[in-house]
Amino acid sequence: MTTSAGPSALDPRIPESVHRRRWVILGVLMLSLLIVVLDNSILNVAIKTISTPAPTGLGATQSELEWAINAYTLVFAGLLFSAGILGDRLGRKKVLLGGLTVFGLGSALAAFAGSPTELILFRAVMGLGAAFVMPATLAVLMNVFEREEQPKAIGIWAGGVGLAIAIGPITGGVLLDHFWWGSVFLINVPIVIIALVLMTVLVPDSRDPKPGRIDPVGVLLSVVGLVLLVYGIIKGGQLADFTDPQVLATMGAGLAVLVGFVLFEKRSDHPSIDVTYFRDKTFSAAMSVIALVFFALMGVTFFSVFYTQSVRGYSPLQTGLLMLPLAAAQLIFAPRARLAVDRFGNRVTTTVAMLLIAATLAAFATFEADTPIWILEVVFFLMGTGMAHIMTPTSVVIMQSLPREKAGSASALSNTFRQVGGALGIAVLGSVLSAAYRSGIEDKLGALPAGVRHTAGESIEATLGVAAKLGPKGDALVGPAHDAFLHAMHVTALCGAGVAVLGALVVALCLPGRPATPQGGEEKAQLVSTDH
């Protein structure tokens, strides 16, 4: 038990006044986290509307939609570690306030973007702000809670993701039913203002007394490598040909730059990512499973919106409501996942959760245009349950693997792998979806002019858009478009399920079993235990 005097006795860096209001501080941190996650969950519902031709949307192609999501994600992931170090050096509160301000500005600009290119650019600005928000929230959390309470606090923090998943699609659906597509970004601005006021008043500042140095070369190499790799993957899906010389050259260049990044980091005396952390098998497995689960889930979220709206005919608001079971499961189980870990251990809990994720992804391969919608709801609930029992235990393992002073670095590493996994999931699975769809619809587009045929074959929304312009003559394209999309969704879902099975193997082999009760200050037991 932690007494009121405990924090001062155990760690004088936690003042008594801060300890007393630690749960209120957690609430403010969750509000900051909420807007970062809320943005992506709102966008998931809005992507169909944004792909609709003007004046309803921007007429964005599927590849442009992928870039609108990934511009945010790649900037976010590429700068996370440097943002964590800046927080360690300058103060986490200052970095949080600055990041929120940039995020709010980017949101306002994105709301009034006049083209897909502008939207992609302003989404990158939002990613810049978010990169400074996410690691600082966890770093502050680790500095206001004692070790015994950290697993519970992290579980509640992770539950905030579930809250954002719940609020985002519903909020996006309501906004799209009553306003223009840009409202899904403009909604971030008042939330940012509220968070800035509360944070200024309530959240204490903290920093690392011995912060690391910024690694501009490492940041540049990581961003360039990821952008080249993702560009090549998305281009391959757009062309439905991953053997195209341009595609192979771009992906190869991206991989080469990323290899150079790893080699540079190994030799640097102030690396962006300290690769020595990955010598710990448990730490490496936790990081890997975070990347793999987001790879699978972000890809599935991308295509499920088109399934519910384009094939099933649901509105954005109805689509948001359909995702409630996913969010509800996160809210219910994320704060309680530590109980399963206490009883069964990290290995069993996380392995079973990954297999559950794999099963739910595979279930999408059975969905047809007339599948009872309650089955989708059950699948979403089980998916949220699996995710909750993955994120909480792996986050605890990662955050407790580094000293308190390096909390920003640990948070940045965790979020970097999460964002990179999600970006690659959208790029790879989105490209698989695009390539499979084009191969399924191409022979039905033979009567169209060559230029229109290529555009119509890129996505179901593009095909339906061309069909709408053709009037009654285009009605014959609707059925084949639905059939081709369902086939592409089935292929993509099975790919995602395969990735989840790979994640299950990683954790089954590498994560520790049932946690031991720490005794006599044994550091190793404390690193892997989630008891408190």
Buried (B, 14 or more C-beta within 10 A) or exposed (E): EBEEEBBBEBEEBBEEEBBEBBEEBBEBBBBBBBBBBBBBBBBBBBBBBBBBBEEEBBBBBBBBBBBBBBBBBBBBBBBBBBBBBBBBBBBBBBBBBBBBBBBBBBBBBBBEBEEBBBBBBBBBBBBBBBBBBBBBBBBBBBBBBBBBBBBBBBBBBBBBBBBBBBBBBBBBBBBBEEEBBBBBBBBBBEBBEEBBEBBEEBBBBBBBEEBBEBBEBBBBBBBBBBBBBBBBBBBBBBBBBBEBEEBBEBBEBBBEBBEBBBEBBEEBEEBBBBEEBBEBEBBBBBBBBBBBBBBBBBBBBBBBBBBBBBBBEBBBBBBBBBBBBBBBBBBBBBBBBBEBBBEBBBBBBBBBBBBBBBBBBBBBBEBEEEBEEEEBBEBBBBBBBBBBBBBBBBBBBBBBBBEBBBBBBBBBBBBBBBBBBBBBBBBBBBBBBBBBBBBBBBEBBEEBEEEBBBBBBBBBBBBBBBBBEBEEEBEEBBEBBBBBBBBBBBBBBBBBBBBBBBBBBBBBEBBBEBBBEBEEEEEEBBBBBBBB
